[in-house]
Amino acid sequence: MNTNSSSIFRVGQKVICIDDAFPRAIADWGSSLPIAGHVYTIRAMQIGWDHVTGCSNLGFLLAEIVNPTSSLGSECGFLQRRFVPWLETCSESEHNNATEPAQLQIA
């Protein structure tokens, strides 16, 4: 995991989802998923394990999305690479109106 990239994120920060192409297996642990182009707030950050790559990664729990506890015993987070910091140069409604959300793609 690149620790430099994680330092730009903090709990309470607003982020924009840039990648909502989730694998089909996501349905096993998450009923609500982030949508590309939408703004979210980081509720918590946690180190997780990417079962596809076998590497540890930084995951976000989002204030706007709360999923049930997974079979692993905790709520699963969303990979940090799926988000970029939201630059507060316009209001959230202006941003959402200017960005057409992508349809959820399941690979």
Secondary structure as the mmCIF struct_conf table of DSSP 4:
data_model
#
loop_
_struct_conf.conf_type_id
_struct_conf.id
_struct_conf.beg_label_comp_id
_struct_conf.beg_label_asym_id
_struct_conf.beg_label_seq_id
_struct_conf.end_label_comp_id
_struct_conf.end_label_asym_id
_struct_conf.end_label_seq_id
HELX_RH_AL_P HELX_RH_AL_P1 THR A 3 SER A 6
TURN_TY1_P TURN_TY1_P1 SER A 7 ILE A 8
TURN_TY1_P TURN_TY1_P2 VAL A 11 GLY A 12
STRN STRN1 LYS A 14 CYS A 17
STRN STRN2 ALA A 21 PHE A 22
HELX_RH_3T_P HELX_RH_3T_P1 ARG A 24 ASP A 28
TURN_TY1_P TURN_TY1_P3 TRP A 29 TRP A 29
BEND BEND1 SER A 31 SER A 32
TURN_TY1_P TURN_TY1_P4 ALA A 36 GLY A 37
STRN STRN3 VAL A 39 TRP A 49
TURN_TY1_P TURN_TY1_P5 HIS A 51 THR A 53
STRN STRN4 SER A 56 LEU A 62
TURN_TY1_P TURN_TY1_P6 ALA A 63 GLU A 64
STRN STRN5 ILE A 65 ILE A 65
HELX_LH_PP_P HELX_LH_PP_P1 ASN A 67 THR A 69
TURN_TY1_P TURN_TY1_P7 SER A 71 LEU A 72
BEND BEND2 GLY A 73 SER A 74
HELX_LH_PP_P HELX_LH_PP_P2 GLU A 75 GLY A 77
STRN STRN6 PHE A 78 LEU A 79
HELX_RH_3T_P HELX_RH_3T_P2 GLN A 80 ARG A 82
STRN STRN7 PHE A 83 PRO A 85
HELX_LH_PP_P HELX_LH_PP_P3 TRP A 86 LEU A 87
TURN_TY1_P TURN_TY1_P8 GLU A 88 THR A 89
BEND BEND3 CYS A 90 CYS A 90
HELX_RH_AL_P HELX_RH_AL_P2 GLU A 92 ALA A 98
BEND BEND4 THR A 99 THR A 99
HELX_LH_PP_P HELX_LH_PP_P4 PRO A 101 LEU A 104
STRN STRN8 GLN A 105 ILE A 106
#
